[in-house]
Amino acid sequence: MRLAVLADVHSNLEAFEAVLQDCAKEPASAIINLGDLVGYNASPGECVDLARRHQMISLQGNHDRAAVQPRFAEGFNIFAHQAVLWSASALNAEQKDFLASLPDTLLLWDRYILFHGAPDNPEAYIFYLFQAKKAFAYMRHRMPEVRIAFFGHTHHRALWQRDVRGRVQSLPIPRGPMALDPEEMYLINPGSVGQPRNHHWEASYLIVTADPPAIEFRLVPYDLRLAQAKIREARLPDYLAERLAAGV
């Protein structure tokens, strides 16, 4: 089984289409979307429709929820707040119903746990060691048979490992395929498709093979200038266009 895992598309249709074209070179059994199809960029409805058309296994991210229920945007920074309210105005009722129907956590095939932010809180982040330890502890307590979790929300590629002795560490992002030890546990963030923050502008996603377990992080170029032009045409903050090029 071969899976494509992606997160944080954030209304960037150009990046989303480029990733799907890259996926199609070696078709995946399923495409997993870890949430936040909308927000920040200028093609929210088109991105929702594309996810539906590809029948992705999708989660609800915090921007998806805020686009449906604007009160959840109250804690966003000024750029995120303005963009998600614009997204809400651009989505039709059917697209909003789809976003509202999505779960924020999903156990997949009794093999993988999927969540947007953290397993117990879709708005929490996994950036630091203590946060990774907390997520692993939750997994061991609630679903001890599951060894691999996929998450998004940070817009940073990440690979956390818990070994058989209980030691948790952040591993460097591998270049090319990497085998996973079936005796150890992993928290894996594929990075962001539509607004990466690794100081690199290309869209990021992940390829996963199940037997034997292995992963491969991928970067995909896309039409950055068109995505930026759409942001400016929609009269969203110019900073949102500038940050795409800087990867921040």
C-alpha positions, 0 to 999 in steps of 0.5 A: 500500500502506498499513501500520499499524506499532505497538510495545510493546503490553505487555499493555494490551488497552484501548490495543491495541483502540483502536489497531486500531479507529482502524486500521480506519477506513481498512483497512491492507494489513498490520499490523506489530507490532515486539515486546513484546506482553506485560509491564507490564500485565494482559492478556498472553494477550488481546493475544497472541490479538488479534495472532494473530487479526489475522495481524500481521507480528510480531517478538519483543521482549525481554519476549516472550522473557523471558515464554517464557524467564524467565532473560532477565528477570534484568536487568530492573528490579524492576517489569518483572521482576515484571510479566513473570514474572506475564505468563509465569504468565498465558500458556498453552502455545499463546500462549508457543509463538507468542511463541517462534516470532517473529523479532527482526529481519525484512527485509520485501519487500526494502523495510523492515527491522524490529527491536525494539531495534537491527538487531544487538541486540534488547535495545539502544536507539536513543536517541542520535545515536551509536546512530542512526549505528551502526544506519544503518551496519549497514543500509548494510553489510548491506542497502544497498538498504533505506532505511527501518527501523522499531523499538520498545523505547524507548517514545518516538516517534522519527524519525531521518534520514540524508541523501545526504551522510551527515549523521544527525539527529533530526527533530521528530515531524510533525503530520499526514502527512509525505513521505519522501525516497526518496533518504534513509534513515530510522529510525522508532519509532512509540512505544508502544501500551501504555505510552507514555513521551512524557509523554502517556498516549494510545496511539501508532502509525504509518501508512505509505504506500508509494507515494509514501513517507509516514508519519503518527504517530497518538495514540489515546485508550483506557479508561485507568481500566479498564487501571489497574484490571486492573493493580491487580486482578492485584496488580501494582505500583501504580506500573505503573498510575500511570505509564500516566496520566503517560506515563512 
